[in-house]
Amino acid sequence: MIRAITCYSITCDICSSEYDTDGIEERPLHFETAEQALQHITTDGWTADDGRLICRACVLGRNRARCVFEGHIWCHWTPCHCRGLIPDHALFGCDLYRSCLRPGCDAHETTTLAALPTTDDAPGR
């Protein structure tokens, strides 16, 4: 006989990792009810904060969770100084980059000078 069985699995709302017991099996655990899943993960270091499920790694010191909720704290745009050592920069020129200042957050962005707003686009002009 073949029959469909409904089950529940948990995925972190920050980093999208699936819940498993040791990280080695690389397959998520499944639960019979949502309540059973929530009870199990909260005893294993995960949190359920305002309906968002956050894994142990994101809870324990990576500030990515805080950045997701509150936004990144960006540094100023900085020009790349690789002088063409990065292959794409040798072909297309160096970009501008910035990173999040919050400790433990590894978010960064790149852009070109042409993509940044000009002073004519600034409010009050």
Kinemage of the C-alpha trace (Angstrom):
@kinemage 1
@onewidth
@group {chain A} dominant
@subgroup {mainchain}
@vectorlist {calphas} color= white
{ca met a 1} P 0.000 0.000 0.000
{ca ile a 2} L 1.142 3.529 -0.744
{ca arg a 3} L -0.229 6.333 1.391
{ca ala a 4} L 0.604 9.977 1.960
{ca ile a 5} L 1.791 10.969 5.408
{ca thr a 6} L 1.904 14.602 6.513
{ca cys a 7} L 4.868 15.619 8.626
{ca tyr a 8} L 6.573 18.807 9.798
{ca ser a 9} L 10.172 19.913 9.417
{ca ile a 10} L 11.906 23.072 10.657
{ca thr a 11} L 13.921 25.597 8.620
{ca cys a 12} L 15.727 28.647 10.041
{ca asp a 13} L 14.159 31.904 8.882
{ca ile a 14} L 17.583 33.575 8.874
{ca cys a 15} L 20.020 31.187 7.178
{ca ser a 16} L 17.578 28.610 5.733
{ca ser a 17} L 19.333 25.649 7.374
{ca glu a 18} L 17.088 22.704 8.143
{ca tyr a 19} L 16.925 21.302 11.646
{ca asp a 20} L 18.769 18.054 12.265
{ca thr a 21} L 20.268 16.643 15.441
{ca asp a 22} L 23.968 16.751 14.652
{ca gly a 23} L 24.534 18.453 11.303
{ca ile a 24} L 26.220 15.323 9.953
{ca glu a 25} L 23.265 13.449 8.520
{ca glu a 26} L 22.317 16.338 6.216
{ca arg a 27} L 18.689 15.392 6.310
{ca pro a 28} L 16.044 17.179 8.332
{ca leu a 29} L 14.140 15.607 11.184
{ca his a 30} L 10.414 15.294 10.726
{ca phe a 31} L 7.731 15.632 13.377
{ca glu a 32} L 4.115 14.482 13.593
{ca thr a 33} L 2.764 17.868 14.721
{ca ala a 34} L 3.884 21.495 14.557
{ca glu a 35} L 3.654 21.692 18.354
{ca gln a 36} L 5.965 18.685 18.715
{ca ala a 37} L 8.474 20.292 16.335
{ca leu a 38} L 8.451 23.622 18.203
{ca gln a 39} L 8.814 21.956 21.584
{ca his a 40} L 11.747 19.874 20.360
{ca ile a 41} L 13.734 22.684 18.723
{ca thr a 42} L 13.323 25.127 21.600
{ca thr a 43} L 14.920 22.573 23.933
{ca asp a 44} L 17.827 22.267 21.480
{ca gly a 45} L 18.927 25.910 21.274
{ca trp a 46} L 16.591 27.224 18.584
{ca thr a 47} L 14.189 30.085 19.271
{ca ala a 48} L 10.702 30.909 18.070
{ca asp a 49} L 10.721 34.726 18.140
{ca asp a 50} L 7.580 36.523 16.902
{ca gly a 51} L 6.709 33.527 14.740
{ca arg a 52} L 10.201 33.357 13.230
{ca leu a 53} L 12.259 30.208 13.792
{ca ile a 54} L 15.958 30.901 14.377
{ca cys a 55} L 18.620 28.177 14.481
{ca arg a 56} L 21.219 27.744 17.214
{ca ala a 57} L 24.056 29.125 15.051
{ca cys a 58} L 22.159 32.334 14.312
{ca val a 59} L 21.122 32.674 17.971
{ca leu a 60} L 24.614 32.062 19.390
{ca gly a 61} L 26.505 35.057 18.208
{ca arg a 62} L 26.018 35.682 14.579
{ca asn a 63} L 24.197 38.967 14.354
{ca arg a 64} L 22.549 38.035 11.085
{ca ala a 65} L 19.292 37.520 12.953
{ca arg a 66} L 19.405 41.045 14.317
{ca cys a 67} L 20.209 42.435 10.871
{ca val a 68} L 17.245 40.583 9.374
{ca phe a 69} L 14.922 42.089 11.960
{ca glu a 70} L 16.440 45.582 12.220
{ca gly a 71} L 18.436 46.017 9.008
{ca his a 72} L 22.170 46.193 8.425
{ca ile a 73} L 24.394 48.982 9.720
{ca trp a 74} L 26.326 49.780 6.542
{ca cys a 75} L 29.725 51.444 6.435
{ca his a 76} L 30.400 54.067 3.757
{ca trp a 77} L 30.896 52.987 0.147
{ca thr a 78} L 34.604 52.346 -0.417
{ca pro a 79} L 36.378 52.048 -3.765
{ca cys a 80} L 38.132 48.784 -4.518
{ca his a 81} L 41.919 49.094 -4.515
{ca cys a 82} L 42.786 45.799 -6.218
{ca arg a 83} L 44.196 47.610 -9.297
{ca gly a 84} L 42.818 44.946 -11.593
{ca leu a 85} L 44.040 41.895 -9.667
{ca ile a 86} L 40.469 40.557 -9.511
{ca pro a 87} L 39.835 39.184 -13.045
{ca asp a 88} L 36.424 40.842 -13.540
{ca his a 89} L 37.832 44.149 -12.313
{ca ala a 90} L 40.650 43.921 -14.874
{ca leu a 91} L 37.999 43.630 -17.598
{ca phe a 92} L 35.234 45.910 -16.326
{ca gly a 93} L 36.853 48.181 -13.740
{ca cys a 94} L 36.743 48.164 -9.969
{ca asp a 95} L 33.489 48.430 -8.034
{ca leu a 96} L 32.548 50.171 -4.833
{ca tyr a 97} L 31.868 47.978 -1.814
{ca arg a 98} L 30.506 48.223 1.706
{ca ser a 99} L 29.941 45.793 4.540
{ca cys a 100} L 27.765 45.568 7.625
{ca leu a 101} L 29.421 46.996 10.750
{ca arg a 102} L 27.553 44.700 13.150
{ca pro a 103} L 30.037 42.139 14.602
{ca gly a 104} L 29.447 38.638 13.280
{ca cys a 105} L 27.434 39.739 10.247
{ca asp a 106} L 29.280 38.991 7.028
{ca ala a 107} L 26.881 40.849 4.706
{ca his a 108} L 28.420 42.984 1.990
{ca glu a 109} L 27.328 44.738 -1.192
{ca thr a 110} L 29.011 45.965 -4.333
{ca thr a 111} L 27.884 48.580 -6.825
{ca thr a 112} L 29.251 50.809 -9.534
{ca leu a 113} L 29.669 54.547 -9.269
{ca ala a 114} L 27.101 54.959 -12.037
{ca ala a 115} L 24.441 53.129 -9.984
{ca leu a 116} L 24.699 55.427 -6.950
{ca pro a 117} L 22.274 58.388 -6.760
{ca thr a 118} L 23.719 61.727 -7.833
{ca thr a 119} L 23.381 65.042 -6.012
{ca asp a 120} L 20.652 65.999 -8.493
{ca asp a 121} L 18.618 63.078 -7.132
{ca ala a 122} L 19.035 64.231 -3.535
{ca pro a 123} L 15.947 65.603 -1.733
{ca gly a 124} L 15.571 69.375 -1.640
{ca arg a 125} L 17.234 70.073 -4.989
